[in-house]
Each structure stands twice: as C-alpha cells, then as structure tokens.
Amino acid sequence: MTNLFNKNQLRSLHRQIDTPALIVHEGRLSENIRQMQSLADSNNAALRPHTKTHKSVYLAKLQLKAGAKGITVAKLSEAEIMFRSGVNDIFIANQITHPLKLKRLRELRRKAKVIIGLDDPLQIKLLEQAFKNEKTLLPVRIEINSGLNRCGVKVDQSLVELAKKVVKSPCLKLEGLFTHAGHVYAAKSDGEAAEIGRREGEIMEHARNLLKESGICVNTISVGSTPTVKYSVQNPQVTEIRPGNYVFYDAMQIKLGSATVDQCSLFVLSTVVSRPEPDRIVIDAGSKALNTDGANMTGAFGLPLNVSGKIVRLSEEHGILEAAGSCAAQIGDPVLIIPNHACVAANLFDYYYFVDENLKIRQITIDARGKSQ
Ligand SMILES: Cc1ncc(COP(=O)(O)O)c(C=O)c1O
C-alpha cells in the first residue's frame, strides 16, 4: 500500500464510515488542484476546470479559490446547480437544442455569466429563436473536432462559414473556440498522449489563424483533457485549459501514464462480505459503486490498494476479487480501491467523505450527481 492510510488508520476510518463510500484524501486533492493551477499560470493560460468530474459545489469553490477563472460543466442542470450555489462564470461545453432546455438556458443567462457551445448552423437558428427578445448577446464557442469524432467542426471552410453566421447573428456573440481531445483515452503510451496533446494545440492554432484570415477574431482558445493538457497548453495560442479528472485521477489515468498511484485522491471504501473460496473475495462494492467503465482499458474493475487481488467481476451489489489463497482478507475487513473512472464513480454517490491529515472526516455533498438534463 502507498503512503495513504496505514492499516490502523484504514481500520479506524472503516469503523466510522458505512460502505461502500467515496473517500477523498484532502492532502492529495489540494496538491492536484495546486499543481494544475500552477501549470495554467506558468503557461499564461486560464484554468476553467471541468466540474463534471466531481459534480460538487464545494470542490468547484476550492478550484476557484486556488485561481481558476471559472468552471466548465457538461449539462445545463449542472450549470443551474452551480449558479444557485454562487458560482457565476460557467461554460456549458455542450450543444443545447431541446426547447425546454433553451427556455431554461434563457432564464439562467438573465442572471448568470454563461457561455455555451455549438457546431452547426441549425443550433444558431434554435438559439436565435430562444434569445431573439433578450437584451444581451449570448456568448458562444464553436466546438472543433480535434480527433475525438464526437461533436465539433473540422478546421476548414465549414468553420469559417459557421463563424460568419455567429458573427452576423443579432443574438449571439462569438467568444471563442473549444475542443476536447478525448480520443487520448485510447492512447497506448504517454508518448502517444503527448502527440495527441500537441496536435490538439496545433489544430486550434490553425483554426484561429483560419478565422483571422477571414477577419474574425476570437478571445478564447480552449483545450483540455487531463492526459493532454500539459502538452496542449504549451501552444502559445491556447488561452484556456479545461481538465476535469485531475482533481482525483483514477486507474485509467494510471494505465495511461498520466498519473501515479500516489497522486490519486479518490477511493471507494468497501467491506469484505464473503470469502466463499480461498481465491475468491466478495466485497460490497459492485457496479453501483465502481461502475464497469474502463475495464477494457485497465483489465479490471478498479485497483485495490490494501488487498493483493484483482477485481475481476461486478454485479450490482457485489465485487468479485480473485486473490491468492495466502491473502489474509477476512469477512468484515476494509478494501480500499482506486476506481477505474473517478467521474462516473462520483455520479453514483450522494457524498464524499473528505479525510484530512488528522483523519478528521467531513461529509461533502455531490450536488450535481445524476443531473443529466
Ligand atoms: C468537453 C470536455 N472538456 C473537458 C473535459 C475534461 O476532460 P478530462 O476529464 O480528461 O480532464 C471533458 C471530459 O469529458 C469534456 O467532455
């Protein structure tokens, strides 16, 4: 086990916290926040962390206090929760097209500083219909496809045409360009991740230059994923970074080489509920606590730290560990696990249990968990 909690400390925590539960190591969390802010500062870029990872107002405020310029969210409902709790500079890195959402976006925009994404002329039309009687322009960013092949336009004439439409719009203001190089999660090495990060920066630089040639200037060039950010931020054209996962890191980041075990700050604490065979340990954290995401990448369903075994299978309420017969874990013992994917683990719980250096425990609400609309 790493220098996390020693055996006695883990047992003490386990006596006080019912399982399965999400544990946050406050020291590591603060260090992760500090390091990413320092990366942004030293490259003259603003940090607008993606709060889809932690979904918590408390954590967003910690990031802002450390120097973040604003936050990013994936969903309008996340933006609403963050604004209601006092966070007021929010980029919704997503396209909004449903009529009920457009109405809610209009309401939110009347009170809050929000920016939203788009990548199609039809979205401009929908936004114009919803915002035609508003007194202020809605700031938007055009999404660029830097290789993920999810949303986003290619950097060619279609980008210029789209940008021209935004510039001409009586309701919208072109605030910037953004991209997310999420295809990095299929990279086989840190070298490959570095190359994807460099390309992410270059593609955005090219996009900015192409618009400039057509007389269109944008303020913000926004990039970011946790594995690519340290590479893409080095491009001087990049003005903003949006990593999310870095607050916690997880087993997928370890596998990619973009974090070490000792940097991970989020854990699922579970309990051994059965040991039906010497080589089979059953814990109370199944897919409702660990989720199945990332197993094809890491080859397991999370990384146990204090038990030498591999989580080979999950059902909803049970996690199955393959263990050596000599493994001493007994029924009732704690098992501390780095989840494969921290962002999805956070979506499964109501609270984090923050643990400080004196092992003091605080319950922190995961305010925006389950907010998918
Ligand atoms: C649009 C967008 N930006 C930024 C991020 C943050 O990426 P990561 O969690 O790798 O830091 C994500 C993550 O899904 C995203 O979808």
The ligand as an SDF file (V2000), in Angstrom:
LIG
                    3D

 16 16  0  0  0  0  0  0  0  0999 V2000
  -15.8090   18.9150  -23.4760 C   0  0  0  0  0  0  0  0  0  0  0  0
  -14.9170   18.3980  -22.4090 C   0  0  0  0  0  0  0  0  0  0  0  0
  -13.9470   19.2000  -21.9260 N   0  0  0  0  0  0  0  0  0  0  0  0
  -13.1060   18.8020  -20.9470 C   0  0  0  0  0  0  0  0  0  0  0  0
  -13.2120   17.5300  -20.3910 C   0  0  0  0  0  0  0  0  0  0  0  0
  -12.2650   17.1190  -19.2870 C   0  0  0  0  0  0  0  0  0  0  0  0
  -11.5060   16.0100  -19.6430 O   0  0  0  0  0  0  0  0  0  0  0  0
  -10.7510   15.1130  -18.5400 P   0  0  0  0  0  0  0  0  0  0  0  0
  -11.7890   14.5410  -17.6820 O   0  0  0  0  0  0  0  0  0  0  0  0
   -9.9470   14.1460  -19.3130 O   0  0  0  0  0  0  0  0  0  0  0  0
   -9.8830   16.0340  -17.7630 O   0  0  0  0  0  0  0  0  0  0  0  0
  -14.2250   16.6630  -20.8680 C   0  0  0  0  0  0  0  0  0  0  0  0
  -14.3660   15.3250  -20.2930 C   0  0  0  0  0  0  0  0  0  0  0  0
  -15.1770   14.5250  -20.6620 O   0  0  0  0  0  0  0  0  0  0  0  0
  -15.0940   17.1080  -21.8830 C   0  0  0  0  0  0  0  0  0  0  0  0
  -16.0630   16.3270  -22.3810 O   0  0  0  0  0  0  0  0  0  0  0  0
  1  2  1  0
  2  3  1  0
  2 15  2  0
  3  4  2  0
  4  5  1  0
  5  6  1  0
  5 12  2  0
  6  7  1  0
  7  8  1  0
  8  9  2  0
  8 10  1  0
  8 11  1  0
 12 13  1  0
 12 15  1  0
 13 14  2  0
 15 16  1  0
M  END
$$$$
